[in-house]
C-alpha cells in the first residue's frame, strides 16, 4: 500500500516550512511508515509512491506565472520523468523555471504517470494527500482518477480542498481537512497519516519507534550545549555592571541628569532579565527542541512560554523544556484524533501547552525548590571547607588534582561542566570555571609551549594558540602525559598549586571561565592578581615538567613526532 502526494507550497505564508518541499515530503513519508495494519508489526511497505510538489518562494495568492520562479519536486520519478526506483525514497528537483512552465510539466506528469497508476488494476495506491493543489487544472487528472476509484483523499489548504470537492463529484475527502495557517510540517504530516489510517481501518501513532529514530540526548548534554549563551550572558553582565557603576552618580542628580537616570534604571531592568530569565529560557528551548526535534518551531514557542515561570533557575528551565517535549506530541495527536483542525491544533500545542506548564510551575513551588538547590550547589563549590583545627589548606590542591584526573576519565562533560553552568546560571562567572582555565587549559598550554621550543610539531603549536586564545583544546597534552610520568606528575602538581592559590583567599574574587582568551578570563575576575598568579603557576610548572622530561627521556618527543 502506498500514497501519492500532489500540491504546492500554497498561499499560506503563515504556514511554517511551506516552501521546504524536501523536509515536508520526508516528514510525511516518515509518518506514513508508522501505520500498522490489522494489529500486525508490519509497517506500511511504501510511504509515498509518487509525489509532484511545486514549491515557490512567492505566495501562490499573489504569484505571477510569467515572472516568478518555481521548482517541481518529485518522488518515484527519474530525471526524465519516467518511473524510477520506488523502493528507495528520494526527493529530487525535476524542473526549475517560470511557474507557468513548471505547472505544465506537473500537469503532463499527472496525466502520464499518476493518473494511470491510480486507475490500473490492483493498484498499490490507496490514498492521496492533496496540499494546496490545483484541482481544476494541474492536478485535475489525479483527482478525477481518485474520484472514480473512491480513494480516500486528505490534505490541507481550505480553498483548494473546497474546490476539489465541488469539481470532482464522488471525491472521498477524509480527516481534519482545512486551512493551514500557523501549521507546521510535522503537524500536517501527523494529520495526514492519522486521516488515512482511519480510512484504511489501520492503527497509527506518531510515537511508534523506528530504526532510523535517533537517540535522545541526556539532560547533561543539553545543558552543556547551552554553553555559548552562558558565556555571552556572563560577559554582557560584567560589561553592564561596569557601565552601571560608571553612571551611578546620575541617580543622585535627577534634576540635571534625568536621561541618565532613566538609562541607569533601564540597565538595571535589562540586568535583571539577563540574570534571571535569559538562561532559563535558553535551557528550556534547547531541551524542548533537542528532545522533540520533529516539532521544530512549535516546540520553541511552547518552551519560551513555559520558561517564563522558571525565573532564576536553569534546572527549572530544563524541566520545563522536558515537559514541553513530553506533552506537545501527545496534545497534538489527541487534538487530531478529536477532529480539531490543524490550525487550532497548533494553537493548542504551541500556545497552551507552554502556558499550562508555566502556570503549573508558578503555583507548585517547583521553581523555588530548584532555585534553592542550585543556591546550595553554588555555596558548596565556592566555599573552602574547614573542620576543627584544619583551616582548609590543601583543599584547593586536592581539588585541582581531581580536575586533572577527571578530565582524562570523562568527568568533565558529565560533572565539571554542568556544575560550572549551574554556577553561571544568573550571569555570574564560576570558580570551577577558573579551575578549568588554570588546572586544565593553562597546564595544557605549558606542555605545548615546552614541546614547541624543541620541535616543529604543528599540533602543539596549534594547541598552544587555541589554549591561550580560545581557552580550549586541553586534549592535545594527553599523549605527553600518558607517555611520560614526569609530564603527568608535573601536570598534577601544576593543577593542584594553581587551584590552591585560587582557594587561598575568598574564591568569589577569582570567579571566571575558560573558553575565552586568557586576558578576558583575567578581566572577568575581581582579583586579577591572584588569578594571574594561578595561571602563571599552572603554565610554568607544566612547562618546566615537559622540559625536564625532554632532557631526561627525549624519546617522548620523538614518539609524538612519529604520530
C-alpha positions in Angstrom: 0.0 0.0 0.0 1.2 3.4 -0.9 0.3 7.1 -1.2 0.5 9.8 -3.8 1.2 13.4 -2.8 0.3 16.3 -5.0 0.1 20.0 -4.5 2.2 23.2 -4.0 3.6 25.5 -1.3 0.3 27.3 -1.5 -0.7 30.8 -0.4 -0.5 30.4 3.4 2.7 32.3 4.2 1.9 31.7 7.9 2.4 28.0 7.3 5.9 27.2 8.8 8.1 25.3 6.4 5.6 25.7 3.5 8.3 26.2 0.9 10.7 23.4 2.1 9.5 20.6 -0.2 12.2 18.1 0.8 11.5 18.4 4.5 7.8 18.3 4.0 7.8 15.1 1.9 10.4 13.3 4.0 8.4 14.1 7.2 5.1 12.8 5.6 6.9 9.7 4.4 8.3 9.0 7.9 4.9 9.3 9.5 3.2 7.1 6.8 5.7 4.4 7.5 4.4 4.2 11.1 1.0 3.0 10.1 0.2 -0.6 11.2 -2.4 -2.9 9.6 -4.6 -5.5 11.4 -2.6 -5.2 14.6 0.5 -6.7 13.0 4.0 -5.5 13.5 4.4 -4.8 9.7 4.7 -1.2 8.9 3.4 0.3 5.7 5.6 -1.1 3.0 5.6 2.1 0.9 5.1 5.5 2.3 5.0 7.9 -0.7 5.0 6.1 -4.0 4.8 9.2 -6.2 4.9 12.9 -5.4 4.6 16.0 -7.5 5.1 19.1 -5.4 5.5 22.7 -6.8 7.5 25.0 -4.5 7.5 28.7 -5.0 9.1 31.3 -2.7 6.3 33.7 -3.5 2.8 33.1 -2.1 0.5 31.5 -4.6 -2.1 34.1 -3.7 0.0 36.8 -5.4 2.2 34.9 -7.7 2.8 35.8 -11.4 3.1 32.7 -13.6 5.0 34.6 -16.2 7.5 36.2 -13.9 8.0 34.1 -10.7 10.3 31.1 -10.5 9.2 27.7 -9.1 10.6 24.2 -8.7 8.8 20.9 -9.3 9.9 18.3 -6.7 9.2 14.6 -7.4 9.3 11.2 -5.7 9.4 8.0 -7.6 10.4 9.5 -10.9 13.8 9.8 -12.6 15.2 13.0 -14.1 13.4 12.2 -17.4 10.0 12.0 -15.7 9.9 8.2 -16.1 9.1 5.8 -13.3 12.1 5.4 -11.1 13.1 3.0 -8.3 10.1 3.2 -6.0 11.6 1.0 -3.2 14.1 3.8 -2.4 12.5 7.0 -1.1 14.2 10.0 -2.7 13.1 13.6 -3.2 14.6 15.2 -6.2 14.2 18.5 -8.1 12.7 17.7 -11.5 12.4 21.1 -13.1 13.0 24.8 -12.2 11.7 27.7 -14.2 8.8 30.0 -14.6 5.8 28.9 -12.7 3.8 28.5 -15.9 6.3 26.1 -17.4 6.5 24.2 -14.1 2.7 23.8 -14.0 2.7 22.4 -17.5 5.4 19.9 -16.5 3.5 18.8 -13.5 0.2 18.5 -15.5 1.9 16.3 -18.1 3.4 14.0 -15.4 0.0 13.8 -13.7 -1.6 12.6 -16.9 1.2 10.3 -18.0 2.2 8.7 -14.6 0.0 9.5 -11.6 -3.5 9.0 -13.1 -2.6 5.7 -14.8 -1.0 4.5 -11.5 -4.3 5.2 -9.7 -6.5 3.6 -12.3 -4.6 0.5 -13.1 -6.0 -2.8 -11.9 -4.7 -4.0 -8.5 -3.0 -0.6 -7.9 -0.9 -0.2 -4.8 -2.0 3.4 -4.5 -4.5 3.5 -1.6 -4.7 7.2 -0.8 -3.9 10.7 -2.0 -2.5 13.7 0.0 -3.5 17.0 -1.5 -1.6 20.0 -0.3 -2.8 23.4 -1.7 -3.4 21.7 -5.0 -5.0 23.0 -8.2 -8.0 20.6 -8.7 -9.2 22.4 -11.9 -6.0 22.3 -13.9 -2.6 21.0 -12.8 -4.0 18.2 -10.5 -7.2 17.6 -12.4 -6.2 14.1 -13.7 -5.1 12.5 -10.4 -8.1 13.8 -8.5 -10.5 12.6 -11.3 -8.9 9.2 -11.0 -9.3 9.3 -7.2 -13.0 10.2 -7.5 -13.5 7.2 -9.9 -11.8 4.7 -7.7 -13.1 6.1 -4.4 -9.6 6.6 -3.0 -9.5 8.5 0.3 -8.1 12.0 -0.1 -6.8 14.1 2.7 -4.8 17.3 2.8 -4.7 20.9 3.8 -5.4 24.2 2.1 -9.0 25.3 2.6 -9.5 26.9 -0.8 -8.1 24.0 -2.9 -9.9 21.3 -1.0 -13.2 23.1 -1.2 -12.7 23.4 -5.0 -11.7 19.8 -5.3 -14.9 18.6 -3.5 -17.1 20.7 -5.9 -15.1 20.0 -9.1 -14.8 16.2 -8.7 -18.1 14.5 -7.8 -17.7 11.5 -5.7 -14.3 12.5 -4.2 -13.9 10.9 -0.8 -12.3 13.5 1.5 -11.2 12.3 4.9 -9.6 13.6 8.0 -9.3 17.1 9.5 -9.0 18.9 6.3 -9.0 22.7 6.5 -6.8 25.7 6.4 -3.0 25.7 7.0 -2.5 29.0 8.9 0.1 28.6 11.7 0.6 24.9 11.0 4.0 23.2 10.7 5.4 20.4 8.6 5.1 17.9 11.4 1.5 18.9 12.4 0.3 18.4 8.8 2.2 15.1 8.4 0.6 13.6 11.6 -2.8 14.9 10.5 -2.5 13.3 7.0 -1.2 10.0 8.4 -4.0 9.7 11.0 -6.7 10.5 8.4 -5.5 7.8 6.0 -5.0 5.2 8.8 -8.6 5.7 9.9 -9.8 5.4 6.3 -7.8 2.2 5.9 -9.0 0.8 9.4 -5.4 0.7 10.4 -3.6 1.9 13.5 -1.2 4.8 13.7 0.7 6.5 16.4 3.3 9.2 15.9 5.2 7.8 18.9 5.9 4.5 17.1 9.7 3.9 17.3 11.5 3.3 14.0 15.0 2.0 13.3 16.0 5.4 12.0 14.9 7.3 15.1 17.9 8.9 16.7 18.7 8.5 20.4 17.5 11.4 22.6 20.4 13.4 24.3 20.9 13.3 28.0 19.9 16.3 30.1 23.6 17.0 30.9 24.4 17.1 27.2 21.5 19.5 26.6 22.9 21.7 29.4 26.4 21.5 28.0 25.2 22.5 24.6 23.9 25.8 26.1 27.4 26.9 27.0 27.6 29.7 24.4 24.7 31.5 25.9 26.1 31.2 29.4 29.4 32.7 28.3 27.7 35.5 26.4 25.4 36.5 29.3 28.4 36.4 31.7 30.5 38.8 29.7 27.5 41.1 29.0 26.6 41.2 32.7 30.2 42.1 33.5 30.3 44.9 31.0 26.9 46.3 32.0 27.9 46.1 35.6 30.9 48.3 34.8 28.7 50.7 32.9 26.1 51.0 35.7 28.9 51.7 38.2 30.3 54.5 36.0 26.9 56.1 35.6 25.7 55.5 39.2 26.3 59.2 40.0 23.5 60.2 37.8 21.0 58.7 40.2 21.8 61.4 42.8 21.2 64.3 40.4 17.9 63.7 38.8 17.3 67.4 38.1 20.4 67.6 35.8 20.6 64.0 34.7 17.1 62.8 34.2 18.0 61.0 31.0 21.0 59.3 32.7 18.7 58.2 35.5 16.3 56.6 33.0 19.2 54.9 31.3 20.5 53.6 34.6 17.1 52.2 35.5 16.8 50.6 32.1 20.2 49.0 32.6 19.0 47.5 35.9 15.9 46.1 34.3 18.0 44.6 31.5 20.4 43.2 34.0 17.6 41.5 35.9 16.4 39.9 32.7 19.9 38.7 31.9 20.5 37.4 35.5 17.2 35.6 36.0 15.3 35.0 32.7 17.7 34.7 29.8 19.4 31.4 30.6 16.4 29.5 32.0 14.6 30.4 28.7 17.7 29.2 26.7 17.8 25.9 28.6 14.0 25.4 28.1 14.2 25.9 24.4 17.3 23.8 23.9 15.7 21.0 25.9 12.4 21.0 24.1 14.0 21.2 20.6 16.6 18.5 21.4 14.1 16.1 22.9 11.3 16.8 20.4 13.2 18.0 17.2 10.3 16.9 15.0 8.1 19.7 16.4 10.5 22.5 15.4 9.2 26.0 15.9 6.1 24.7 17.7 8.4 23.4 20.5 10.3 26.7 20.5 7.2 28.7 21.1 5.8 26.4 23.8 9.2 26.3 25.5 9.6 30.1 25.6 6.2 30.5 27.2 6.8 27.6 29.7 10.2 29.2 30.7 8.5 32.4 31.9 7.9 30.9 35.3 11.5 29.5 35.6 12.8 32.8 37.0 16.4 32.4 38.1 16.7 28.6 37.8 18.2 26.8 34.8 17.1 23.5 36.3 13.5 24.7 36.2 14.1 25.8 32.6 15.4 22.3 31.7 12.5 20.7 33.4 10.0 23.0 31.6 11.6 22.1 28.3 11.5 18.4 29.1 7.7 18.7 29.9 7.1 20.6 26.7 8.8 17.8 24.7 6.7 15.2 26.6 3.3 16.9 26.3 3.5 18.6 22.9 3.3 15.4 20.8 0.5 14.0 22.9 -1.6 17.1 22.8 -1.0 17.3 19.1 -2.1 13.7 18.4 -5.1 13.9 20.8 -6.3 17.1 19.1 -6.1 15.4 15.7 -7.9 12.3 16.9 -10.7 14.6 18.2 -11.1 16.1 14.8 -9.7 19.5 15.7 -8.4 21.3 12.6 -4.7 21.7 12.0 -4.6 25.5 12.8 -6.4 25.1 16.1 -4.3 22.1 16.9 -1.1 24.1 16.5 -2.6 26.9 18.6 -3.2 24.4 21.4 0.3 22.8 21.2 2.4 25.9 20.6 0.5 28.2 22.9 -1.5 26.4 25.6 1.0 23.6 26.4 3.6 26.3 27.3 1.1 28.4 29.3 -0.1 25.3 31.2 3.4 24.3 32.2 4.2 27.9 33.2 1.1 28.1 35.4 1.9 24.7 36.9 5.4 25.8 37.8 4.2 29.1 39.2 1.7 27.6 41.6 3.5 24.4 42.6 6.7 25.8 44.2 8.9 23.7 41.9 10.9 26.7 40.8 11.6 27.8 44.4 12.9 24.3 45.3 15.1 24.1 42.3 16.3 27.7 42.9 17.4 26.7 46.4 19.0 23.5 45.2 21.3 25.4 42.8 22.0 28.0 45.5 23.2 25.2 47.7 25.4 23.8 45.0 27.0 27.2 44.4 27.6 27.7 48.1 29.3 24.3 48.3 31.7 24.8 45.4 32.5 28.4 46.4 33.5 27.7 50.0 36.7 26.4 51.4 35.8 23.7 53.9 37.3 23.7 57.4 36.9 21.3 60.3 38.3 21.8 63.8 41.9 22.9 63.7 42.1 22.3 59.9 41.7 25.7 58.1 41.2 24.2 54.6 44.8 24.3 53.5 45.4 21.6 50.8 41.7 21.5 49.8 42.5 23.5 46.6 45.4 21.3 45.8 43.3 18.2 46.1 40.5 19.7 44.0 43.0 20.7 41.3 44.3 17.1 41.1 40.8 15.8 40.9 40.1 18.1 38.0 43.3 16.9 36.2 42.3 13.3 36.7 38.6 13.7 36.0 39.3 15.5 32.7 41.1 12.3 31.4 38.4 9.8 32.5 35.3 11.5 31.3 34.2 13.5 34.3 34.5 16.9 32.6 31.3 16.9 30.5 29.3 14.8 32.9 30.2 16.5 36.2 32.5 19.5 35.9 30.9 21.5 33.1 27.3 21.1 34.4 28.3 22.4 37.8 30.2 25.3 36.1 27.0 26.2 34.2 24.9 25.9 37.4 27.3 28.4 39.0 26.8 30.7 36.0 23.0 30.4 35.8 22.5 34.0 37.0 25.0 35.7 34.8 28.0 35.3 37.1 31.3 33.8 36.4 32.4 30.5 38.1 35.1 29.4 40.5 35.1 26.0 38.8 35.3 27.8 35.5 38.5 29.4 36.8 39.8 26.0 37.9 39.0 24.8 34.3 41.1 27.6 32.9 44.1 27.2 35.3 44.2 23.5 36.0 43.4 22.3 32.5 43.8 24.9 29.9 47.0 26.6 31.1 48.5 23.3 32.1 48.0 22.0 28.6 49.4 25.3 27.2 52.5 25.0 29.2 53.2 21.4 28.0 52.6 22.6 24.4 54.9 25.6 24.8 57.8 23.4 26.1 57.4 20.9 23.3 57.2 23.7 20.7 60.5 25.1 21.7 62.4 21.9 20.7 60.2 20.6 17.9 58.4 21.9 14.9 55.3 19.8 15.8 52.4 21.7 14.2 49.8 20.1 16.6 51.5 21.6 19.7 51.8 25.0 18.0 48.1 24.9 17.3 47.4 23.6 20.7 49.2 26.4 22.4 47.4 29.1 20.3 44.0 27.6 20.9 44.5 27.1 24.7 45.8 30.6 25.2 43.4 32.5 22.9 40.3 30.3 22.8 40.5 28.6 26.2 40.1 25.1 24.8 41.9 22.0 23.4 43.3 20.6 26.6 43.3 17.1 25.0 46.4 18.0 23.0 48.5 17.4 26.1 47.2 14.0 27.0 49.6 11.9 24.8 52.6 13.5 26.5 51.1 12.9 29.9 50.4 9.2 29.0 54.0 8.7 27.7 55.9 10.4 30.5 55.5 10.0 34.2 57.4 13.3 34.7 55.0 15.3 32.5 52.0 13.6 34.1 53.3 14.4 37.6 54.1 18.0 36.7 50.5 18.4 35.3 49.0 17.2 38.6 51.3 19.5 40.6 50.5 22.4 38.4 46.8 21.8 38.7 47.0 21.5 42.4 49.2 24.5 43.0 47.1 26.7 40.8 43.8 25.7 42.5 45.3 26.1 45.9 46.2 29.7 45.1 42.6 30.3 44.0 41.2 28.9 47.3 43.9 30.6 49.4 41.5 33.5 49.9 37.9 34.3 49.0 37.1 32.2 45.9 34.4 34.7 44.9 37.1 37.2 44.0 38.6 34.9 41.3 35.5 33.6 39.6 36.0 33.4 35.8 35.7 31.0 32.9 37.6 29.0 30.3 36.7 29.2 26.6 38.0 32.8 26.4 41.4 34.3 25.6 43.2 34.3 28.9 43.2 38.1 29.2 39.4 38.0 29.1 39.4 35.3 31.8 41.5 37.6 33.9 39.2 40.5 33.2 36.1 38.6 34.4 37.7 38.1 37.9 37.7 40.7 40.6 41.1 39.8 42.0 43.2 40.0 38.8 46.5 39.5 40.6 45.6 36.2 42.3 44.0 34.7 39.1 47.1 35.8 37.1 49.4 34.2 39.7 47.4 30.9 39.5 47.5 30.9 35.7 51.3 31.6 35.6 51.9 28.9 38.2 49.9 26.3 36.2 51.7 27.3 32.9 55.3 27.4 34.3 55.1 24.2 36.4 53.8 22.1 33.4 56.2 23.9 31.1 59.2 23.0 33.3 58.0 19.5 33.7 57.8 19.0 30.0 61.3 20.4 29.5 62.7 18.1 32.2 61.0 15.1 30.6 62.6 16.1 27.2 66.0 16.3 28.8 65.7 13.0 30.6 63.8 11.0 28.1 63.8 12.6 24.6 62.1 9.6 23.2 58.8 11.0 24.4 59.1 13.8 21.9 60.3 11.5 19.1 57.3 9.2 19.6 55.0 12.2 19.4 56.6 13.4 16.2 56.1 10.0 14.6 52.4 10.2 15.3 
